[in-house]
């Protein structure tokens, strides 16, 4: 089961999926598409296959844009705008990032992600990035794009992330398989002008020692500028982090249930 993000806004939304395998991808996409159809959304796929069952359910409410469509004279962002329904009903858009990047470029995909984020609340978007260990999919090779394009929600098999201008919410498990996702998201969080950022680990059920090292390493450039990093965690995880002396690191502050654990 995918981890659940806390404090999520109600759908529709724009989120990314880092698919760990074909089975993981199919389950997540089917769940998302059925939810969109249950909300009476029409469906638009961008370089993405849809199984026969979902195609049958969507019927004439399904529009498919192929890689060839991306090479038309009309810019991809305009193609997406044209797909918006005229009435007040919603639109679900399924994007296959690997196929888009292969057919065009990472720059074109970044433009598409930006256009998707501006389409408004009637649109629910799922962008799929392949992280299959047997090949270097977009979820590995272009992980920075996936992180940058989906602050509202980025899901991996055991990890879910949501990022605001100064807060990162983390749910699930952080281990060796997704350290790169955690590290890339930390760098995105600390790349802004805010003098303080907050990392909310209250929904984390497993936090490897390597994750603690990643947290220290990838927030170091930000803290070296004199900025503060506040880490909020459960009582259990707070005790673990204290044993690792995280709360003694300059500009890094640990709190539990709103009670700050300052260095002794």
C-alpha positions as CSV (number, residue, x, y, z in Angstrom):
1,X,0.0,0.0,0.0
2,X,1.2,3.5,-0.8
3,X,2.0,5.7,2.2
4,X,-0.6,8.4,2.9
5,X,0.3,12.0,3.0
6,X,-1.1,14.0,5.9
7,X,-2.8,17.4,5.5
8,X,-3.4,16.8,1.8
9,X,-5.8,19.1,0.0
10,X,-8.8,17.4,-1.5
11,X,-8.5,16.3,-5.1
12,X,-8.1,17.3,-7.9
13,X,-4.3,17.7,-7.6
14,X,-1.0,17.4,-9.4
15,X,1.2,14.6,-8.1
16,X,4.1,12.4,-9.3
17,X,4.6,8.7,-9.0
18,X,8.0,7.1,-8.9
19,X,7.2,3.6,-10.1
20,X,9.4,0.9,-8.7
21,X,8.1,-1.9,-10.9
22,X,5.6,-2.6,-13.6
23,X,3.2,-4.0,-11.0
24,X,3.6,-1.0,-8.8
25,X,3.0,1.3,-11.7
26,X,-0.1,-0.5,-13.0
27,X,-1.7,-0.7,-9.5
28,X,-1.1,3.0,-8.8
29,X,-2.2,4.2,-12.2
30,X,-5.4,2.0,-12.1
31,X,-6.3,3.4,-8.7
32,X,-5.7,7.0,-9.8
33,X,-7.7,6.6,-13.0
34,X,-10.7,4.9,-11.3
35,X,-10.8,7.7,-8.8
36,X,-10.8,10.2,-11.6
37,X,-13.6,8.4,-13.4
38,X,-15.6,8.1,-10.2
39,X,-15.5,11.9,-10.0
40,X,-16.9,11.9,-13.5
41,X,-13.7,13.3,-15.0
42,X,-12.8,12.9,-18.6
43,X,-9.4,11.4,-19.1
44,X,-6.4,12.6,-21.2
45,X,-3.3,10.5,-21.5
46,X,0.0,11.9,-22.6
47,X,2.3,9.2,-24.1
48,X,0.7,6.8,-21.6
49,X,-0.9,3.4,-22.2
50,X,-4.3,2.7,-20.6
51,X,-5.5,-0.9,-20.1
52,X,-8.6,-2.2,-21.9
53,X,-10.8,-2.0,-18.7
54,X,-10.1,1.6,-18.1
55,X,-10.5,2.5,-21.8
56,X,-13.9,0.8,-21.8
57,X,-15.0,2.7,-18.6
58,X,-13.8,6.0,-20.0
59,X,-15.4,5.4,-23.4
60,X,-15.6,8.6,-25.5
61,X,-14.4,10.5,-22.4
62,X,-10.8,9.4,-23.1
63,X,-8.4,11.4,-25.3
64,X,-4.9,10.1,-26.1
65,X,-2.0,12.3,-27.1
66,X,0.9,10.3,-28.6
67,X,4.6,11.0,-28.9
68,X,3.9,12.1,-32.5
69,X,1.4,14.7,-31.2
70,X,4.3,16.3,-29.3
71,X,6.1,17.0,-32.6
72,X,3.2,19.0,-34.0
73,X,3.5,22.7,-34.7
74,X,1.2,23.4,-31.7
75,X,3.3,23.7,-28.4
76,X,2.5,20.9,-25.9
77,X,1.3,23.5,-23.3
78,X,-1.3,24.7,-25.9
79,X,-2.4,21.1,-26.6
80,X,-3.1,20.7,-22.9
81,X,-5.1,23.9,-22.7
82,X,-7.2,22.8,-25.7
83,X,-8.0,19.6,-23.8
84,X,-9.6,21.4,-20.9
85,X,-13.4,20.7,-20.8
86,X,-15.7,23.6,-21.7
87,X,-18.1,22.8,-18.9
88,X,-17.4,22.6,-15.2
89,X,-16.6,18.9,-15.1
90,X,-13.1,17.9,-14.2
91,X,-10.2,16.5,-16.3
92,X,-7.8,13.7,-15.3
93,X,-4.4,13.8,-17.1
94,X,-2.0,10.8,-17.0
95,X,1.5,11.6,-18.2
96,X,4.2,9.0,-18.9
97,X,7.4,11.1,-18.2
98,X,9.8,8.5,-19.7
99,X,8.0,8.5,-23.0
100,X,7.7,12.3,-23.1
101,X,11.4,12.8,-22.4
102,X,12.4,10.1,-24.9
103,X,10.1,11.6,-27.6
104,X,11.2,15.2,-27.0
105,X,13.7,16.4,-24.3
106,X,13.9,17.0,-20.6
107,X,13.4,20.7,-21.3
108,X,10.1,20.0,-23.1
109,X,9.0,17.8,-20.3
110,X,9.8,20.5,-17.7
111,X,7.7,22.9,-19.8
112,X,4.8,20.4,-19.8
113,X,5.1,20.0,-16.0
114,X,4.9,23.8,-15.6
115,X,1.9,24.0,-17.8
116,X,0.2,21.2,-15.9
117,X,0.7,23.0,-12.6
118,X,-1.1,26.1,-14.0
119,X,-4.2,24.4,-15.3
120,X,-6.4,25.0,-12.2
121,X,-8.3,23.0,-9.7
122,X,-10.6,21.2,-12.2
123,X,-7.6,19.2,-13.3
124,X,-6.2,16.1,-11.6
125,X,-2.7,15.1,-12.8
126,X,-0.6,12.0,-12.3
127,X,2.9,12.0,-13.8
128,X,4.6,8.6,-13.8
129,X,8.4,8.3,-13.6
130,X,10.0,4.9,-14.0
131,X,12.4,3.8,-11.2
132,X,12.8,0.2,-12.4
133,X,16.1,-1.0,-11.1
134,X,16.9,-2.9,-14.3
135,X,17.1,0.4,-16.3
136,X,17.8,4.1,-15.8
137,X,14.3,5.4,-16.0
138,X,13.3,9.1,-15.7
139,X,12.7,8.5,-12.0
140,X,16.4,7.9,-11.6
141,X,18.1,9.8,-14.4
142,X,15.8,12.9,-14.1
143,X,14.8,12.7,-10.5
144,X,15.4,16.4,-10.0
145,X,12.6,17.1,-12.6
146,X,10.2,14.8,-10.7
147,X,11.0,16.5,-7.4
148,X,10.8,20.0,-8.8
149,X,7.6,19.5,-10.6
150,X,5.6,17.9,-7.8
151,X,5.7,19.8,-4.6
152,X,2.1,19.0,-4.0
153,X,2.8,15.2,-3.8
154,X,5.5,12.8,-4.9
155,X,5.1,9.1,-4.1
156,X,7.5,6.2,-4.2
157,X,6.7,2.7,-3.3
158,X,7.3,3.2,0.5
159,X,7.6,7.0,0.7
160,X,5.4,10.0,0.2
161,X,6.6,13.6,0.1
162,X,4.8,17.0,0.1
163,X,6.7,20.3,0.0
164,X,5.6,23.9,0.6
165,X,7.9,27.0,0.4
166,X,9.5,26.2,3.8
167,X,8.2,22.8,5.0
168,X,8.7,19.2,3.9
169,X,6.2,16.6,5.0
170,X,7.6,13.1,4.9
171,X,5.5,9.9,5.3
172,X,6.5,6.2,5.1
173,X,9.9,4.6,5.2
174,X,13.3,6.1,4.2
175,X,15.9,3.4,3.5
176,X,18.7,2.7,1.0
177,X,16.3,2.3,-1.8
178,X,15.0,5.8,-1.7
179,X,17.8,7.9,-0.2
180,X,18.3,9.7,-3.5
181,X,14.6,10.8,-3.4
182,X,15.0,12.1,0.1
183,X,18.3,13.9,-0.7
184,X,17.0,15.5,-3.9
185,X,13.9,16.8,-2.0
186,X,16.0,18.2,0.8
187,X,18.1,20.1,-1.7
188,X,14.9,21.5,-3.4
189,X,13.6,22.5,0.0
190,X,16.7,24.4,1.0
191,X,17.3,26.1,-2.3
192,X,14.9,29.0,-1.6
193,X,15.3,32.3,0.3
194,X,13.5,31.3,3.5
195,X,15.7,31.8,6.6
196,X,14.2,28.7,8.2
197,X,12.9,25.4,6.8
198,X,11.0,22.7,8.6
199,X,11.2,19.0,8.0
200,X,8.2,17.1,9.4
201,X,9.0,13.4,10.0
202,X,5.9,12.8,12.1
203,X,4.6,10.3,9.5
204,X,7.9,8.4,9.2
205,X,7.7,4.7,10.3
206,X,11.3,3.8,9.5
207,X,14.4,6.1,9.3
208,X,17.7,4.4,8.4
209,X,20.9,5.7,9.9
210,X,21.9,6.6,6.3
211,X,18.8,8.8,6.2
212,X,20.1,10.8,9.2
213,X,23.5,11.2,7.4
214,X,21.7,12.4,4.3
215,X,19.7,14.9,6.3
216,X,22.9,16.4,7.7
217,X,24.8,16.3,4.5
218,X,22.2,17.8,2.2
219,X,21.1,20.6,4.5
220,X,24.7,21.6,5.2
221,X,25.1,24.2,2.5
222,X,21.9,25.9,3.6
223,X,22.9,25.8,7.3
224,X,26.4,27.1,6.4
225,X,24.7,30.3,5.2
226,X,23.3,30.8,8.8
227,X,19.9,29.5,8.0
228,X,18.0,27.2,10.4
229,X,16.6,23.7,9.8
230,X,13.9,22.5,12.2
231,X,13.2,18.8,12.4
232,X,9.9,17.6,13.9
233,X,9.5,13.9,14.7
234,X,7.6,11.4,16.7
235,X,8.8,10.7,20.3
236,X,10.5,7.4,19.2
237,X,12.3,8.9,16.2
238,X,13.3,12.0,18.3
239,X,15.0,9.7,20.8
240,X,16.8,7.9,17.9
241,X,18.0,11.2,16.4
242,X,19.1,12.5,19.8
243,X,21.3,9.3,20.1
244,X,22.8,10.3,16.8
245,X,23.5,13.8,18.2
246,X,21.6,15.5,15.4
247,X,20.3,18.1,17.9
248,X,23.9,19.2,18.6
249,X,24.6,20.2,15.0
250,X,24.7,24.0,14.5
251,X,21.6,25.5,13.0
252,X,19.8,22.1,13.2
253,X,17.0,22.0,15.8
254,X,15.0,18.9,16.8
255,X,11.5,19.1,18.3
256,X,8.9,16.5,19.3
257,X,5.2,17.3,19.5
258,X,6.1,21.0,19.4
259,X,8.6,20.7,22.3
260,X,12.0,21.8,21.1
261,X,15.0,19.5,22.0
262,X,17.9,22.0,22.3
263,X,21.5,20.8,22.7
264,X,22.7,20.4,26.2
